[in-house]
Amino acid sequence: MWIHTLNPVLLSLGPLEIRWYGISYVLGFFLTIWWMQYMRKKGELNLSKDEVWDFGFWILVGVIVGSRLFEVFWEPALYLTNPLNFLYIWKGGMSFHGGFVGTLVAVYWYSRKKHLNIAKVFDILAVPTIFALGLGRIANFFNGELWGRPFNGNWCVNFKNTGGGDVCRHPSTLYAAGKRFLVFGWLLFLALKNKFKPGFIALNFVFWEGLGRFIVDFYRDEKVFYLANTFTMGQILSAIMVVVAGWILLKHYNAEWKKILK
């Protein structure tokens, strides 16, 4: 057993706090910019250097707005009774599914504006996005939030200092981070290996992230409401991601799997 004593604040400068959660977003943003610039130089992204930065800004806006809006479904009392809580993003509480939808909207809008191949843009963004999401889950662990279910294994963590009660639990956020880094490795392999039909890498992102979230949520201490009180809202949304992405991959991308084996 290990008792969680990590400080979510890296540095305090008077009223200003630099938190690990905020750092994860900053690192994710610059990683995305670097990857888009790399793909631009390879001729895969038809944008100028300045347009890449502009695009990155709108993606960040989509992530933040979408993530916060979807949090209403998880904690309606917190946000509806005090709307200012929407602004406190450094405290955590960023819905993956909301950020996913916000990113879809931002990418669709900007790609249409610049006459880009939308599916190809999603392929490019899938690689840094999944890595940034993994960093976000590590930041969640530093915050001592999103506790896992009670568990007495050798690697269990006690979150009593962050409100999790004096009980040992699964470090579910670390499970989620590890899963996302594995998916990142797979997507990076696809991105560097061959030229695939636009949308193939992005659909792999949706499928494997959805499947991983569905599995990891069984270890997360979250209320269940659906299908005989067995599944969480996150699992239901993730199952939809898996079914939709899996169906499209099977129907329209069979030939792409053969390229992987070459």
MIFILO-82556 format. One record per residue (C-alpha): residue in three letters; x negated, y, z; residue number from 0. Coordinates in pm, whole numbers. Layout:
    r       x       y       z    k
  ala       X       Y       Z  NUM
...
! end
This chain:
    r       x       y       z    k
  met       0       0       0    0
  trp    -111     355     -71    1
  ile      50     666      80    2
  his     101     945    -173    3
  thr     -93    1253     -59    4
  leu    -174    1411    -395    5
  asn    -133    1786    -425    6
  pro      79    1888    -726    7
  val     -97    2226    -723    8
  leu    -447    2236    -872    9
  leu    -517    2598    -780   10
  ser    -337    2872    -589   11
  leu    -414    3238    -655   12
  gly    -184    3431    -428   13
  pro     168    3396    -567   14
  leu      32    3224    -879   15
  glu      11    2845    -877   16
  ile    -154    2629   -1140   17
  arg      18    2290   -1126   18
  trp     -78    1960   -1282   19
  tyr     267    1948   -1444   20
  gly     206    2276   -1624   21
  ile    -143    2165   -1725   22
  ser       3    1853   -1889   23
  tyr     222    2073   -2109   24
  val     -69    2303   -2199   25
  leu    -290    2006   -2289   26
  gly      -8    1849   -2489   27
  phe      48    2173   -2679   28
  phe    -318    2220   -2776   29
  leu    -354    1852   -2864   30
  thr     -57    1888   -3099   31
  ile    -206    2200   -3258   32
  trp    -543    2027   -3303   33
  trp    -381    1723   -3466   34
  met    -171    1936   -3701   35
  gln    -479    2135   -3800   36
  tyr    -663    1808   -3862   37
  met    -381    1681   -4081   38
  arg    -364    2017   -4259   39
  lys    -732    1991   -4352   40
  lys    -669    1640   -4484   41
  gly    -397    1781   -4710   42
  glu    -118    1603   -4522   43
  leu      49    1920   -4392   44
  asn     117    2204   -4633   45
  leu      81    2493   -4391   46
  ser    -175    2765   -4330   47
  lys    -380    2777   -4011   48
  asp    -161    3054   -3867   49
  glu     159    2875   -3967   50
  val      48    2571   -3768   51
  trp      29    2786   -3455   52
  asp     369    2934   -3534   53
  phe     513    2585   -3582   54
  gly     360    2468   -3256   55
  phe     525    2755   -3070   56
  trp     872    2663   -3195   57
  ile     816    2298   -3112   58
  leu     724    2399   -2756   59
  val    1040    2609   -2733   60
  gly    1247    2314   -2854   61
  val    1089    2080   -2599   62
  ile    1140    2313   -2303   63
  val    1495    2423   -2388   64
  gly    1612    2073   -2476   65
  ser    1449    1916   -2170   66
  arg    1606    2162   -1929   67
  leu    1952    2153   -2084   68
  phe    1970    1774   -2063   69
  glu    1875    1787   -1695   70
  val    2230    1907   -1632   71
  phe    2349    1551   -1698   72
  trp    2116    1417   -1426   73
  glu    2143    1691   -1164   74
  pro    2447    1910   -1243   75
  ala    2475    2054    -891   76
  leu    2115    2178    -891   77
  tyr    2142    2371   -1216   78
  leu    2506    2478   -1229   79
  thr    2509    2622    -877   80
  asn    2185    2813    -937   81
  pro    2111    2871   -1308   82
  leu    1771    3023   -1220   83
  asn    1650    2667   -1158   84
  phe    1639    2630   -1537   85
  leu    1334    2858   -1536   86
  tyr    1131    2665   -1279   87
  ile     975    2422   -1525   88
  trp     652    2397   -1326   89
  lys     842    2207   -1057   90
  gly     919    1920   -1293   91
  gly    1259    1800   -1406   92
  met    1212    1774   -1783   93
  ser    1438    1523   -1955   94
  phe    1260    1313   -2218   95
  his    1576    1264   -2424   96
  gly    1653    1637   -2407   97
  gly    1300    1722   -2517   98
  phe    1334    1469   -2797   99
  val    1652    1632   -2925  100
  gly    1502    1980   -2887  101
  thr    1198    1872   -3089  102
  leu    1420    1725   -3361  103
  val    1607    2054   -3395  104
  ala    1289    2268   -3398  105
  val    1108    2046   -3650  106
  tyr    1413    2019   -3876  107
  trp    1464    2396   -3875  108
  tyr    1100    2491   -3938  109
  ser    1046    2218   -4199  110
  arg    1348    2337   -4394  111
  lys    1226    2694   -4366  112
  lys     882    2603   -4505  113
  his    1011    2340   -4753  114
  leu     819    2056   -4589  115
  asn     893    1686   -4608  116
  ile    1074    1647   -4276  117
  ala    1009    1275   -4237  118
  lys     638    1325   -4302  119
  val     622    1606   -4045  120
  phe     781    1378   -3786  121
  asp     518    1114   -3866  122
  ile     241    1365   -3800  123
  leu     392    1490   -3474  124
  ala     469    1144   -3336  125
  val     100    1077   -3256  126
  pro      18    1372   -3027  127
  thr     371    1380   -2884  128
  ile     358    1032   -2734  129
  phe      17    1107   -2579  130
  ala     149    1433   -2431  131
  leu     446    1243   -2287  132
  gly     203    1006   -2117  133
  leu      24    1304   -1960  134
  gly     362    1430   -1841  135
  arg     431    1106   -1653  136
  ile      91    1127   -1482  137
  ala     186    1480   -1375  138
  asn     514    1339   -1240  139
  phe     307    1104   -1025  140
  phe     103    1396    -890  141
  asn     433    1566    -805  142
  gly     541    1255    -615  143
  glu     874    1243    -800  144
  leu    1080     992    -998  145
  trp    1005     725    -741  146
  gly    1016     359    -823  147
  arg    1236     101    -654  148
  pro    1128     -54    -322  149
  phe     844    -301    -373  150
  asn     588    -460    -140  151
  gly     315    -555    -389  152
  asn     -52    -469    -348  153
  trp     -22    -162    -571  154
  cys     294     -16    -416  155
  val     304     354    -319  156
  asn     472     521     -23  157
  phe     628     856    -120  158
  lys     739     962     229  159
  asn     549    1292     195  160
  thr     751    1390    -112  161
  gly    1095    1277       3  162
  gly    1089     914    -104  163
  gly    1136     776     247  164
  asp     900     563     453  165
  val     913     268     216  166
  cys     671     128     -40  167
  arg     777     159    -404  168
  his     681      81    -762  169
  pro     466     361    -912  170
  ser     710     370   -1202  171
  thr     574     694   -1347  172
  leu     235     528   -1392  173
  tyr     406     234   -1565  174
  ala     570     485   -1800  175
  ala     240     663   -1864  176
  gly      61     335   -1942  177
  lys     338     233   -2179  178
  arg     316     562   -2364  179
  phe     -61     543   -2399  180
  leu     -19     195   -2550  181
  val     234     332   -2799  182
  phe      -8     617   -2874  183
  gly    -278     365   -2962  184
  trp     -41     188   -3199  185
  leu      74     510   -3368  186
  leu    -284     634   -3403  187
  phe    -376     301   -3563  188
  leu     -92     344   -3814  189
  ala    -182     708   -3884  190
  leu    -545     624   -3961  191
  lys    -498     290   -4136  192
  asn    -290     353   -4445  193
  lys     -42     578   -4620  194
  phe     306     466   -4527  195
  lys     645     568   -4653  196
  pro     743     895   -4480  197
  gly     930     828   -4157  198
  phe     768     493   -4078  199
  ile     539     619   -3801  200
  ala     810     839   -3651  201
  leu    1055     548   -3640  202
  asn     789     336   -3468  203
  phe     765     613   -3211  204
  val    1141     612   -3153  205
  phe    1165     231   -3138  206
  trp     872     158   -2905  207
  glu     927     459   -2679  208
  gly    1294     368   -2646  209
  leu    1219       3   -2575  210
  gly     950      92   -2322  211
  arg    1176     340   -2142  212
  phe    1456      82   -2129  213
  ile    1223    -169   -1959  214
  val    1043      72   -1724  215
  asp    1371     214   -1594  216
  phe    1442    -121   -1423  217
  tyr    1156     -27   -1187  218
  arg    1271     332   -1135  219
  asp    1487     425    -836  220
  glu    1771     586   -1021  221
  lys    2145     552    -984  222
  val    2309     312   -1227  223
  phe    2657     378   -1360  224
  tyr    2708     188   -1682  225
  leu    2803    -163   -1790  226
  ala    2883    -323   -1456  227
  asn    2655     -76   -1272  228
  thr    2345    -226   -1430  229
  phe    2202      45   -1657  230
  thr    2106     411   -1618  231
  met    2193     695   -1850  232
  gly    1829     693   -1967  233
  gln    1857     324   -2056  234
  ile    2177     376   -2251  235
  leu    2021     658   -2454  236
  ser    1703     454   -2502  237
  ala    1903     152   -2621  238
  ile    2065     373   -2885  239
  met    1718     485   -2996  240
  val    1603     122   -3026  241
  val    1908       6   -3220  242
  val    1911     297   -3464  243
  ala    1534     297   -3528  244
  gly    1521     -83   -3550  245
  trp    1805     -95   -3802  246
  ile    1645     171   -4024  247
  leu    1305       1   -4007  248
  leu    1450    -335   -4108  249
  lys    1667    -193   -4384  250
  his    1435      61   -4545  251
  tyr    1075     -13   -4437  252
  asn    1018    -387   -4482  253
  ala     737    -330   -4732  254
  glu     548    -107   -4488  255
  trp     489    -390   -4244  256
  lys     299    -582   -4513  257
  lys      55    -291   -4550  258
  ile     -46    -329   -4185  259
  leu    -177    -681   -4248  260
  lys    -391    -580   -4545  261
! end
